[in-house]
Amino acid sequence: MSAWLVLQLLALGVCSGFLAGLLGIGGGMLMVPFLTLILSTQGVGESLAVKMAIATSMATIMFTSLSSVRAHHKRRAVRWDLVRGLAPGILVGGLLAGAGLFALLKGQALALLFAAFVGFSALQMLRERKPHPGRQMPGPLGQTAVGSGIGLLSGLVGAGGGFISVPFMTWCNVPIHQAVATSAALGFPIAAANTVGYLIGGRSLPVALPGALGYLYLPGLAVVALASVSLAPLGARAAHAMDVKQLRRAFAGVLVLLAAYMLQRGLG
């Protein structure tokens, strides 16, 4: 890799790691658009660049999640009961996405799907509607079903699931600081299941770049993961220093920008 490429990946890792800790989104929502651009400049075709960006982004979330969740756990903000309830479904949905649907969809379709779900999540956060006071998280079967949806959609767009799980948990009256922290903890099973799926689904692909393994760009994974792990705890500390309204607006603002960018990529 050239020095310029390494610097680009390091900068991406620093920003995505901070946002992963701050918003519980795994960093994938930032990584996918910019990693798509970086891979495109390296000569990877548009459709494959989107898929490689999604897969590589998801793999980095395994490392970022572990780093950010430690900082959230120290503040006793992680709802481990919800992690246990949602994780089984997440594993199933992630494997289905990575090993099956991901390979079938075109890159432009994935970009549009990314934009649609991220934009929807942003609007839900910006509306700031207070949930019904009696609403609670569903029971075990309901959490398994929700987890499957989170794992499936996360695998298709390369995000850690926070763009679904944070709005859903706050809709169910989970305080946003706990929702962000719990979403960070869910990032690891989401990333692990989908990464295995990507390896299965991309095992027959030709090598697009030196160091690529199917859909995974391993040199980029190493550089981004190293930088993101270093900054995730700082983002987590910043999250707990912000009030609820600031955190919701920050979350929604990031989502709006990324949805607009991926919409342009999908329609281009």
C-alpha positions as a Markdown table, in Angstrom:
| # | Residue | x | y | z |
|---|---|---|---|---|
| 1 | Met | 0.0 | 0.0 | 0.0 |
| 2 | Ser | 1.1 | 3.5 | -0.7 |
| 3 | Ala | 1.7 | 6.0 | 2.2 |
| 4 | Trp | -1.2 | 8.1 | 1.0 |
| 5 | Leu | -3.6 | 5.1 | 1.1 |
| 6 | Val | -2.4 | 4.2 | 4.6 |
| 7 | Leu | -3.0 | 7.8 | 5.8 |
| 8 | Gln | -6.5 | 7.7 | 4.3 |
| 9 | Leu | -7.3 | 4.4 | 6.0 |
| 10 | Leu | -5.9 | 5.6 | 9.3 |
| 11 | Ala | -8.0 | 8.8 | 9.2 |
| 12 | Leu | -11.1 | 6.7 | 8.4 |
| 13 | Gly | -10.3 | 4.4 | 11.3 |
| 14 | Val | -9.9 | 7.3 | 13.8 |
| 15 | Cys | -13.2 | 8.9 | 12.8 |
| 16 | Ser | -15.2 | 5.7 | 12.7 |
| 17 | Gly | -13.8 | 4.5 | 16.0 |
| 18 | Phe | -14.8 | 7.7 | 17.7 |
| 19 | Leu | -18.3 | 7.5 | 16.3 |
| 20 | Ala | -18.6 | 3.9 | 17.2 |
| 21 | Gly | -18.0 | 4.7 | 20.8 |
| 22 | Leu | -20.1 | 7.9 | 20.7 |
| 23 | Leu | -23.2 | 6.5 | 18.9 |
| 24 | Gly | -23.0 | 2.7 | 19.2 |
| 25 | Ile | -23.2 | 2.4 | 15.4 |
| 26 | Gly | -20.1 | 0.2 | 15.0 |
| 27 | Gly | -18.5 | 2.8 | 12.7 |
| 28 | Gly | -19.7 | 1.0 | 9.6 |
| 29 | Met | -22.0 | 3.8 | 8.6 |
| 30 | Leu | -19.0 | 6.1 | 8.2 |
| 31 | Met | -16.7 | 3.5 | 6.8 |
| 32 | Val | -18.9 | 2.1 | 4.0 |
| 33 | Pro | -19.2 | 5.4 | 2.0 |
| 34 | Phe | -15.6 | 6.4 | 2.4 |
| 35 | Leu | -14.1 | 3.0 | 2.0 |
| 36 | Thr | -16.2 | 2.6 | -1.2 |
| 37 | Leu | -14.6 | 5.8 | -2.5 |
| 38 | Ile | -11.1 | 4.7 | -1.5 |
| 39 | Leu | -11.5 | 1.3 | -3.2 |
| 40 | Ser | -12.8 | 2.9 | -6.3 |
| 41 | Thr | -9.7 | 5.1 | -6.6 |
| 42 | Gln | -7.6 | 1.8 | -6.4 |
| 43 | Gly | -9.3 | 0.5 | -9.6 |
| 44 | Val | -12.0 | -1.7 | -8.1 |
| 45 | Gly | -15.2 | -1.6 | -10.1 |
| 46 | Glu | -18.1 | 0.3 | -8.7 |
| 47 | Ser | -20.4 | -2.6 | -7.8 |
| 48 | Leu | -17.6 | -4.7 | -6.2 |
| 49 | Ala | -16.2 | -1.7 | -4.4 |
| 50 | Val | -19.5 | -1.2 | -2.5 |
| 51 | Lys | -19.5 | -4.9 | -1.6 |
| 52 | Met | -15.9 | -5.0 | -0.5 |
| 53 | Ala | -16.4 | -1.8 | 1.6 |
| 54 | Ile | -19.4 | -3.3 | 3.3 |
| 55 | Ala | -17.7 | -6.6 | 4.1 |
| 56 | Thr | -14.4 | -4.9 | 5.2 |
| 57 | Ser | -16.3 | -2.4 | 7.3 |
| 58 | Met | -18.3 | -5.2 | 9.0 |
| 59 | Ala | -15.1 | -7.1 | 9.9 |
| 60 | Thr | -13.5 | -4.1 | 11.6 |
| 61 | Ile | -16.6 | -3.8 | 13.8 |
| 62 | Met | -15.5 | -7.0 | 15.6 |
| 63 | Phe | -12.5 | -5.1 | 17.0 |
| 64 | Thr | -14.2 | -1.7 | 17.5 |
| 65 | Ser | -17.1 | -3.2 | 19.4 |
| 66 | Leu | -14.9 | -4.9 | 21.9 |
| 67 | Ser | -13.0 | -1.6 | 22.5 |
| 68 | Ser | -16.1 | 0.6 | 22.9 |
| 69 | Val | -18.1 | -1.8 | 24.9 |
| 70 | Arg | -15.5 | -1.9 | 27.6 |
| 71 | Ala | -15.8 | 1.8 | 28.2 |
| 72 | His | -19.6 | 1.6 | 28.3 |
| 73 | His | -19.5 | -1.4 | 30.6 |
| 74 | Lys | -17.4 | 0.5 | 33.1 |
| 75 | Arg | -20.3 | 3.0 | 33.4 |
| 76 | Arg | -22.8 | 0.1 | 33.8 |
| 77 | Ala | -24.7 | 1.2 | 30.8 |
| 78 | Val | -24.8 | -2.0 | 28.8 |
| 79 | Arg | -28.1 | -4.0 | 29.1 |
| 80 | Trp | -26.6 | -7.5 | 29.0 |
| 81 | Asp | -30.1 | -9.0 | 29.4 |
| 82 | Leu | -31.0 | -7.5 | 26.0 |
| 83 | Val | -27.7 | -8.6 | 24.5 |
| 84 | Arg | -28.5 | -12.2 | 25.5 |
| 85 | Gly | -32.0 | -11.9 | 24.1 |
| 86 | Leu | -31.1 | -10.3 | 20.7 |
| 87 | Ala | -27.8 | -12.1 | 20.0 |
| 88 | Pro | -29.2 | -15.6 | 18.9 |
| 89 | Gly | -31.3 | -14.0 | 16.2 |
| 90 | Ile | -28.5 | -11.7 | 15.1 |
| 91 | Leu | -26.2 | -14.7 | 14.5 |
| 92 | Val | -28.9 | -16.4 | 12.3 |
| 93 | Gly | -29.7 | -13.2 | 10.4 |
| 94 | Gly | -26.1 | -12.3 | 9.9 |
| 95 | Leu | -25.1 | -15.7 | 8.4 |
| 96 | Leu | -28.1 | -15.6 | 6.1 |
| 97 | Ala | -27.1 | -12.1 | 4.8 |
| 98 | Gly | -23.4 | -12.7 | 4.4 |
| 99 | Ala | -23.5 | -16.2 | 2.9 |
| 100 | Gly | -26.7 | -15.7 | 0.7 |
| 101 | Leu | -28.4 | -12.5 | -0.1 |
| 102 | Phe | -25.3 | -10.3 | -0.1 |
| 103 | Ala | -23.8 | -12.2 | -3.1 |
| 104 | Leu | -27.0 | -12.0 | -5.1 |
| 105 | Leu | -27.6 | -8.2 | -4.8 |
| 106 | Lys | -25.9 | -5.7 | -7.0 |
| 107 | Gly | -23.7 | -3.1 | -5.4 |
| 108 | Gln | -26.0 | -0.2 | -6.5 |
| 109 | Ala | -28.9 | -2.0 | -4.9 |
| 110 | Leu | -27.0 | -2.3 | -1.6 |
| 111 | Ala | -26.1 | 1.4 | -1.7 |
| 112 | Leu | -29.8 | 2.3 | -2.1 |
| 113 | Leu | -30.8 | -0.1 | 0.6 |
| 114 | Phe | -28.1 | 1.5 | 2.9 |
| 115 | Ala | -29.4 | 5.0 | 2.1 |
| 116 | Ala | -33.1 | 4.0 | 2.7 |
| 117 | Phe | -32.6 | 2.4 | 6.1 |
| 118 | Val | -30.1 | 5.0 | 7.4 |
| 119 | Gly | -32.4 | 7.8 | 6.2 |
| 120 | Phe | -35.4 | 6.3 | 7.9 |
| 121 | Ser | -33.5 | 5.8 | 11.2 |
| 122 | Ala | -32.4 | 9.5 | 11.0 |
| 123 | Leu | -36.0 | 10.7 | 10.6 |
| 124 | Gln | -37.2 | 8.6 | 13.5 |
| 125 | Met | -34.5 | 10.1 | 15.7 |
| 126 | Leu | -35.1 | 13.7 | 14.5 |
| 127 | Arg | -38.9 | 13.5 | 15.1 |
| 128 | Glu | -38.2 | 13.0 | 18.8 |
| 129 | Arg | -41.6 | 11.5 | 19.5 |
| 130 | Lys | -41.8 | 10.2 | 23.0 |
| 131 | Pro | -42.6 | 6.5 | 23.1 |
| 132 | His | -45.8 | 5.3 | 24.8 |
| 133 | Pro | -44.9 | 5.1 | 28.5 |
| 134 | Gly | -46.1 | 1.5 | 28.9 |
| 135 | Arg | -44.1 | 0.2 | 25.9 |
| 136 | Gln | -41.4 | -2.3 | 26.7 |
| 137 | Met | -39.0 | -4.6 | 24.9 |
| 138 | Pro | -40.6 | -7.7 | 23.5 |
| 139 | Gly | -40.2 | -11.2 | 25.2 |
| 140 | Pro | -37.6 | -13.8 | 24.2 |
| 141 | Leu | -39.3 | -14.9 | 20.9 |
| 142 | Gly | -39.8 | -11.3 | 19.9 |
| 143 | Gln | -36.2 | -10.4 | 20.7 |
| 144 | Thr | -35.0 | -13.3 | 18.6 |
| 145 | Ala | -37.1 | -12.1 | 15.7 |
| 146 | Val | -35.9 | -8.5 | 16.1 |
| 147 | Gly | -32.3 | -9.8 | 16.3 |
| 148 | Ser | -32.7 | -11.7 | 13.1 |
| 149 | Gly | -33.8 | -8.6 | 11.3 |
| 150 | Ile | -31.0 | -6.5 | 12.8 |
| 151 | Gly | -28.4 | -9.2 | 11.8 |
| 152 | Leu | -29.8 | -9.5 | 8.2 |
| 153 | Leu | -30.1 | -5.8 | 7.5 |
| 154 | Ser | -26.7 | -5.0 | 9.1 |
| 155 | Gly | -25.1 | -7.7 | 6.9 |
| 156 | Leu | -26.6 | -6.2 | 3.7 |
| 157 | Val | -25.4 | -2.6 | 4.5 |
| 158 | Gly | -22.2 | -3.3 | 6.5 |
| 159 | Ala | -23.2 | -1.4 | 9.6 |
| 160 | Gly | -23.1 | -2.6 | 13.2 |
| 161 | Gly | -26.8 | -2.6 | 13.7 |
| 162 | Gly | -27.0 | 0.6 | 15.8 |
| 163 | Phe | -29.0 | 2.3 | 13.0 |
| 164 | Ile | -31.8 | -0.1 | 13.8 |
| 165 | Ser | -31.2 | -1.2 | 17.4 |
| 166 | Val | -30.8 | 2.2 | 18.9 |
| 167 | Pro | -34.1 | 3.7 | 17.5 |
| 168 | Phe | -35.9 | 0.4 | 18.3 |
| 169 | Met | -34.7 | 0.3 | 21.9 |
| 170 | Thr | -35.5 | 4.0 | 22.5 |
| 171 | Trp | -38.9 | 3.3 | 21.0 |
| 172 | Cys | -39.3 | 0.6 | 23.7 |
| 173 | Asn | -38.4 | 3.1 | 26.4 |
| 174 | Val | -34.8 | 2.0 | 26.9 |
| 175 | Pro | -32.9 | 5.2 | 27.8 |
| 176 | Ile | -30.7 | 6.3 | 24.9 |
| 177 | His | -27.4 | 6.0 | 26.8 |
| 178 | Gln | -28.2 | 2.4 | 27.6 |
| 179 | Ala | -29.4 | 1.9 | 24.0 |
| 180 | Val | -26.1 | 3.2 | 22.6 |
| 181 | Ala | -24.1 | 1.1 | 25.0 |
| 182 | Thr | -26.1 | -2.1 | 24.3 |
| 183 | Ser | -25.9 | -1.5 | 20.6 |
| 184 | Ala | -22.1 | -1.3 | 20.9 |
| 185 | Ala | -22.1 | -4.7 | 22.7 |
| 186 | Leu | -24.3 | -6.2 | 19.9 |
| 187 | Gly | -21.7 | -5.1 | 17.3 |
| 188 | Phe | -19.5 | -8.1 | 18.0 |
| 189 | Pro | -22.0 | -10.9 | 17.2 |
| 190 | Ile | -23.3 | -8.9 | 14.3 |
| 191 | Ala | -19.8 | -8.5 | 12.8 |
| 192 | Ala | -18.7 | -12.1 | 13.6 |
| 193 | Ala | -21.7 | -13.7 | 12.0 |
| 194 | Asn | -21.6 | -11.6 | 8.9 |
| 195 | Thr | -17.9 | -11.8 | 8.4 |
| 196 | Val | -18.1 | -15.6 | 8.3 |
| 197 | Gly | -21.0 | -15.3 | 5.8 |
| 198 | Tyr | -18.9 | -12.9 | 3.6 |
| 199 | Leu | -16.0 | -15.4 | 3.6 |
| 200 | Ile | -18.4 | -18.2 | 2.5 |
| 201 | Gly | -20.2 | -16.1 | -0.1 |
| 202 | Gly | -17.0 | -14.6 | -1.6 |
| 203 | Arg | -14.8 | -17.7 | -1.6 |
| 204 | Ser | -14.8 | -18.0 | -5.4 |
| 205 | Leu | -14.2 | -14.4 | -6.3 |
| 206 | Pro | -11.0 | -13.4 | -8.2 |
| 207 | Val | -8.5 | -11.2 | -6.2 |
| 208 | Ala | -9.6 | -7.6 | -6.8 |
| 209 | Leu | -6.6 | -6.0 | -5.0 |
| 210 | Pro | -3.4 | -7.4 | -3.4 |
| 211 | Gly | -4.3 | -8.7 | 0.0 |
| 212 | Ala | -8.0 | -9.1 | -0.8 |
| 213 | Leu | -9.7 | -12.3 | 0.4 |
| 214 | Gly | -13.1 | -12.6 | -1.4 |
| 215 | Tyr | -15.0 | -9.5 | -0.3 |
| 216 | Leu | -12.6 | -8.6 | 2.5 |
| 217 | Tyr | -9.7 | -6.2 | 1.9 |
| 218 | Leu | -7.3 | -7.4 | 4.6 |
| 219 | Pro | -4.7 | -4.6 | 4.5 |
| 220 | Gly | -7.5 | -2.0 | 4.9 |
| 221 | Leu | -9.1 | -4.1 | 7.6 |
| 222 | Ala | -5.8 | -4.1 | 9.6 |
| 223 | Val | -5.1 | -0.4 | 9.3 |
| 224 | Val | -8.7 | 0.8 | 10.0 |
| 225 | Ala | -9.2 | -1.6 | 12.9 |
| 226 | Leu | -5.9 | -0.5 | 14.6 |
| 227 | Ala | -7.0 | 3.2 | 14.5 |
| 228 | Ser | -10.6 | 2.6 | 15.4 |
| 229 | Val | -9.9 | 0.5 | 18.4 |
| 230 | Ser | -7.7 | 3.3 | 19.8 |
| 231 | Leu | -10.4 | 6.0 | 19.5 |
| 232 | Ala | -13.6 | 4.0 | 20.4 |
| 233 | Pro | -13.1 | 4.4 | 24.2 |
| 234 | Leu | -12.8 | 8.2 | 23.8 |
| 235 | Gly | -16.1 | 8.3 | 21.9 |
| 236 | Ala | -17.8 | 6.3 | 24.6 |
| 237 | Arg | -16.6 | 8.7 | 27.3 |
| 238 | Ala | -17.9 | 11.6 | 25.1 |
| 239 | Ala | -21.3 | 9.9 | 24.8 |
| 240 | His | -21.8 | 9.8 | 28.6 |
| 241 | Ala | -20.8 | 13.5 | 28.9 |
| 242 | Met | -23.6 | 14.6 | 26.5 |
| 243 | Asp | -27.3 | 15.1 | 27.4 |
| 244 | Val | -30.0 | 13.0 | 25.8 |
| 245 | Lys | -31.1 | 15.6 | 23.2 |
| 246 | Gln | -27.5 | 16.3 | 22.1 |
| 247 | Leu | -26.9 | 12.6 | 21.6 |
| 248 | Arg | -30.0 | 12.1 | 19.6 |
| 249 | Arg | -29.3 | 15.0 | 17.3 |
| 250 | Ala | -25.7 | 14.0 | 16.8 |
| 251 | Phe | -26.8 | 10.4 | 15.9 |
| 252 | Ala | -29.5 | 11.7 | 13.5 |
| 253 | Gly | -27.2 | 14.3 | 11.9 |
| 254 | Val | -24.5 | 11.7 | 11.1 |
| 255 | Leu | -27.2 | 9.4 | 9.6 |
| 256 | Val | -28.6 | 12.1 | 7.3 |
| 257 | Leu | -25.2 | 12.9 | 5.8 |
| 258 | Leu | -24.3 | 9.3 | 5.2 |
| 259 | Ala | -27.7 | 8.4 | 3.7 |
| 260 | Ala | -27.5 | 11.3 | 1.3 |
| 261 | Tyr | -24.0 | 10.2 | 0.1 |
| 262 | Met | -25.0 | 6.5 | -0.4 |
| 263 | Leu | -28.2 | 7.6 | -2.2 |
| 264 | Gln | -26.0 | 9.5 | -4.7 |
| 265 | Arg | -23.7 | 6.5 | -5.1 |
| 266 | Gly | -26.7 | 4.2 | -5.7 |
| 267 | Leu | -28.3 | 6.5 | -8.3 |
| 268 | Gly | -25.1 | 7.4 | -10.0 |
